[in-house]
Amino acid sequence: MEKYQQTRYVKRTQKDYSMSFKLQIVQEIEQGHLTATEATKKYGVQCRKTVVEWLKKFGNFDWENKTPFTMSKSPEQKIMELEAKVKLLEKQKSLLERQAFVADKKAIIFDMMIDIAEEEYKIDIRKNSPPEQSTILKTKNSKQ
């Protein structure tokens, strides 16, 4: 019983919130780990409106235009981001090329297996004839 009472959170007063505490909560909400209501309950903030005010003050969302706000990036930062994207795309490209190579090899092996099975069992596995026309086309052709 004593352990339970020690682990319960205590409601705080406005003066108790440090800047790092506020920024941590804003960051968790913006990353999608918590909602404002969940943050209020988890951290013992007095009310949800307090957390929303922190989001307006310190968050990366432009509340007037309802769009995410990002600080302008320096050319070096943009170059670094683009280089990271290029590396990621190169990795994805090489992975897809390997998958295509394996798929081609599998298709060749399956064709060989079908050829062997046709020779071994002397039956046609592949369909060599064109597909039958639909009954609608047959009736149209017979009427003409």
Rosetta constraint file for C-alpha pairs under 8 A:
AtomPair CA 1 CA 5 HARMONIC 6.58 0.50
AtomPair CA 2 CA 6 HARMONIC 6.36 0.50
AtomPair CA 3 CA 7 HARMONIC 6.33 0.50
AtomPair CA 4 CA 8 HARMONIC 6.45 0.50
AtomPair CA 9 CA 43 HARMONIC 7.46 0.50
AtomPair CA 9 CA 44 HARMONIC 6.11 0.50
AtomPair CA 10 CA 44 HARMONIC 6.29 0.50
AtomPair CA 11 CA 44 HARMONIC 5.07 0.50
AtomPair CA 11 CA 45 HARMONIC 6.40 0.50
AtomPair CA 11 CA 46 HARMONIC 6.22 0.50
AtomPair CA 12 CA 16 HARMONIC 6.21 0.50
AtomPair CA 12 CA 17 HARMONIC 7.94 0.50
AtomPair CA 12 CA 44 HARMONIC 6.46 0.50
AtomPair CA 12 CA 45 HARMONIC 6.24 0.50
AtomPair CA 12 CA 46 HARMONIC 6.43 0.50
AtomPair CA 13 CA 17 HARMONIC 7.73 0.50
AtomPair CA 13 CA 46 HARMONIC 7.18 0.50
AtomPair CA 14 CA 46 HARMONIC 7.91 0.50
AtomPair CA 17 CA 21 HARMONIC 6.20 0.50
AtomPair CA 17 CA 22 HARMONIC 6.66 0.50
AtomPair CA 18 CA 22 HARMONIC 6.37 0.50
AtomPair CA 19 CA 23 HARMONIC 6.17 0.50
AtomPair CA 20 CA 24 HARMONIC 5.99 0.50
AtomPair CA 21 CA 25 HARMONIC 6.38 0.50
AtomPair CA 22 CA 26 HARMONIC 6.23 0.50
AtomPair CA 22 CA 54 HARMONIC 6.65 0.50
AtomPair CA 23 CA 27 HARMONIC 5.99 0.50
AtomPair CA 23 CA 54 HARMONIC 7.96 0.50
AtomPair CA 23 CA 58 HARMONIC 6.92 0.50
AtomPair CA 24 CA 28 HARMONIC 6.22 0.50
AtomPair CA 25 CA 29 HARMONIC 6.23 0.50
AtomPair CA 25 CA 39 HARMONIC 6.83 0.50
AtomPair CA 25 CA 51 HARMONIC 7.91 0.50
AtomPair CA 26 CA 30 HARMONIC 6.13 0.50
AtomPair CA 26 CA 51 HARMONIC 7.73 0.50
AtomPair CA 26 CA 54 HARMONIC 6.80 0.50
AtomPair CA 26 CA 55 HARMONIC 5.73 0.50
AtomPair CA 26 CA 58 HARMONIC 7.10 0.50
AtomPair CA 26 CA 59 HARMONIC 6.22 0.50
AtomPair CA 27 CA 31 HARMONIC 6.09 0.50
AtomPair CA 27 CA 59 HARMONIC 7.63 0.50
AtomPair CA 28 CA 32 HARMONIC 6.37 0.50
AtomPair CA 28 CA 33 HARMONIC 5.38 0.50
AtomPair CA 28 CA 34 HARMONIC 6.04 0.50
AtomPair CA 29 CA 33 HARMONIC 5.80 0.50
AtomPair CA 29 CA 34 HARMONIC 4.87 0.50
AtomPair CA 29 CA 35 HARMONIC 5.63 0.50
AtomPair CA 29 CA 36 HARMONIC 6.70 0.50
AtomPair CA 29 CA 39 HARMONIC 7.70 0.50
AtomPair CA 30 CA 59 HARMONIC 7.50 0.50
AtomPair CA 30 CA 60 HARMONIC 7.85 0.50
AtomPair CA 34 CA 38 HARMONIC 5.76 0.50
AtomPair CA 34 CA 39 HARMONIC 6.04 0.50
AtomPair CA 35 CA 39 HARMONIC 6.12 0.50
AtomPair CA 36 CA 40 HARMONIC 6.21 0.50
AtomPair CA 36 CA 48 HARMONIC 6.10 0.50
AtomPair CA 36 CA 51 HARMONIC 6.12 0.50
AtomPair CA 36 CA 52 HARMONIC 6.78 0.50
AtomPair CA 37 CA 41 HARMONIC 6.43 0.50
AtomPair CA 37 CA 48 HARMONIC 5.69 0.50
AtomPair CA 38 CA 42 HARMONIC 5.94 0.50
AtomPair CA 39 CA 43 HARMONIC 5.84 0.50
AtomPair CA 39 CA 44 HARMONIC 7.85 0.50
AtomPair CA 39 CA 45 HARMONIC 7.59 0.50
AtomPair CA 39 CA 51 HARMONIC 7.74 0.50
AtomPair CA 40 CA 44 HARMONIC 5.57 0.50
AtomPair CA 40 CA 45 HARMONIC 4.74 0.50
AtomPair CA 40 CA 46 HARMONIC 6.98 0.50
AtomPair CA 40 CA 47 HARMONIC 6.30 0.50
AtomPair CA 40 CA 48 HARMONIC 5.81 0.50
AtomPair CA 40 CA 51 HARMONIC 7.07 0.50
AtomPair CA 41 CA 45 HARMONIC 6.86 0.50
AtomPair CA 45 CA 50 HARMONIC 7.47 0.50
AtomPair CA 45 CA 51 HARMONIC 7.60 0.50
AtomPair CA 46 CA 50 HARMONIC 7.21 0.50
AtomPair CA 47 CA 51 HARMONIC 7.22 0.50
AtomPair CA 48 CA 52 HARMONIC 6.36 0.50
AtomPair CA 49 CA 53 HARMONIC 6.13 0.50
AtomPair CA 50 CA 54 HARMONIC 6.42 0.50
AtomPair CA 51 CA 55 HARMONIC 6.30 0.50
AtomPair CA 52 CA 56 HARMONIC 6.26 0.50
AtomPair CA 53 CA 57 HARMONIC 6.15 0.50
AtomPair CA 54 CA 58 HARMONIC 5.70 0.50
AtomPair CA 54 CA 59 HARMONIC 7.15 0.50
AtomPair CA 55 CA 59 HARMONIC 4.55 0.50
AtomPair CA 55 CA 60 HARMONIC 7.89 0.50
AtomPair CA 55 CA 61 HARMONIC 7.83 0.50
AtomPair CA 56 CA 61 HARMONIC 7.23 0.50
AtomPair CA 56 CA 62 HARMONIC 7.81 0.50
AtomPair CA 56 CA 63 HARMONIC 6.71 0.50
AtomPair CA 60 CA 68 HARMONIC 5.84 0.50
AtomPair CA 60 CA 69 HARMONIC 4.91 0.50
AtomPair CA 60 CA 70 HARMONIC 6.21 0.50
AtomPair CA 61 CA 66 HARMONIC 7.04 0.50
AtomPair CA 61 CA 67 HARMONIC 5.92 0.50
AtomPair CA 61 CA 68 HARMONIC 4.15 0.50
AtomPair CA 61 CA 69 HARMONIC 4.82 0.50
AtomPair CA 61 CA 70 HARMONIC 7.93 0.50
AtomPair CA 62 CA 66 HARMONIC 5.47 0.50
AtomPair CA 62 CA 67 HARMONIC 5.20 0.50
AtomPair CA 62 CA 68 HARMONIC 5.56 0.50
AtomPair CA 62 CA 69 HARMONIC 5.21 0.50
AtomPair CA 63 CA 67 HARMONIC 7.01 0.50
AtomPair CA 73 CA 77 HARMONIC 5.96 0.50
AtomPair CA 73 CA 78 HARMONIC 6.40 0.50
AtomPair CA 74 CA 78 HARMONIC 6.38 0.50
AtomPair CA 75 CA 79 HARMONIC 6.10 0.50
AtomPair CA 76 CA 80 HARMONIC 6.16 0.50
AtomPair CA 77 CA 81 HARMONIC 6.19 0.50
AtomPair CA 78 CA 82 HARMONIC 6.15 0.50
AtomPair CA 79 CA 83 HARMONIC 6.07 0.50
AtomPair CA 80 CA 84 HARMONIC 6.20 0.50
AtomPair CA 81 CA 85 HARMONIC 6.25 0.50
AtomPair CA 82 CA 86 HARMONIC 6.13 0.50
AtomPair CA 83 CA 87 HARMONIC 6.23 0.50
AtomPair CA 84 CA 88 HARMONIC 6.25 0.50
AtomPair CA 85 CA 89 HARMONIC 6.10 0.50
AtomPair CA 86 CA 90 HARMONIC 6.09 0.50
AtomPair CA 87 CA 91 HARMONIC 6.24 0.50
AtomPair CA 88 CA 92 HARMONIC 6.23 0.50
AtomPair CA 89 CA 93 HARMONIC 6.00 0.50
AtomPair CA 90 CA 94 HARMONIC 6.19 0.50
AtomPair CA 91 CA 95 HARMONIC 6.20 0.50
AtomPair CA 92 CA 96 HARMONIC 6.15 0.50
AtomPair CA 93 CA 97 HARMONIC 6.11 0.50
AtomPair CA 94 CA 98 HARMONIC 6.19 0.50
AtomPair CA 95 CA 99 HARMONIC 6.25 0.50
AtomPair CA 96 CA 100 HARMONIC 6.10 0.50
AtomPair CA 97 CA 101 HARMONIC 6.15 0.50
AtomPair CA 98 CA 102 HARMONIC 6.23 0.50
AtomPair CA 99 CA 103 HARMONIC 6.09 0.50
AtomPair CA 100 CA 104 HARMONIC 6.14 0.50
AtomPair CA 101 CA 105 HARMONIC 6.30 0.50
AtomPair CA 102 CA 106 HARMONIC 6.13 0.50
AtomPair CA 103 CA 107 HARMONIC 6.21 0.50
AtomPair CA 104 CA 108 HARMONIC 6.35 0.50
AtomPair CA 105 CA 109 HARMONIC 6.20 0.50
AtomPair CA 106 CA 110 HARMONIC 6.07 0.50
AtomPair CA 107 CA 111 HARMONIC 6.16 0.50
AtomPair CA 108 CA 112 HARMONIC 6.26 0.50
AtomPair CA 109 CA 113 HARMONIC 6.17 0.50
AtomPair CA 110 CA 114 HARMONIC 6.20 0.50
AtomPair CA 111 CA 115 HARMONIC 6.21 0.50
AtomPair CA 112 CA 116 HARMONIC 6.18 0.50
AtomPair CA 113 CA 117 HARMONIC 6.09 0.50
AtomPair CA 114 CA 118 HARMONIC 6.06 0.50
AtomPair CA 114 CA 125 HARMONIC 6.97 0.50
AtomPair CA 114 CA 126 HARMONIC 7.91 0.50
AtomPair CA 115 CA 119 HARMONIC 6.30 0.50
AtomPair CA 116 CA 120 HARMONIC 5.93 0.50
AtomPair CA 117 CA 121 HARMONIC 5.88 0.50
AtomPair CA 117 CA 122 HARMONIC 7.66 0.50
AtomPair CA 117 CA 123 HARMONIC 7.97 0.50
AtomPair CA 118 CA 122 HARMONIC 5.14 0.50
AtomPair CA 118 CA 123 HARMONIC 5.17 0.50
AtomPair CA 118 CA 124 HARMONIC 5.85 0.50
AtomPair CA 118 CA 125 HARMONIC 6.36 0.50
AtomPair CA 119 CA 123 HARMONIC 7.39 0.50
AtomPair CA 133 CA 137 HARMONIC 6.45 0.50
AtomPair CA 133 CA 138 HARMONIC 6.73 0.50
AtomPair CA 134 CA 138 HARMONIC 6.53 0.50
AtomPair CA 135 CA 139 HARMONIC 6.22 0.50
AtomPair CA 136 CA 140 HARMONIC 6.34 0.50
AtomPair CA 137 CA 141 HARMONIC 6.18 0.50
AtomPair CA 138 CA 142 HARMONIC 6.18 0.50
AtomPair CA 139 CA 143 HARMONIC 6.27 0.50
AtomPair CA 140 CA 144 HARMONIC 6.59 0.50
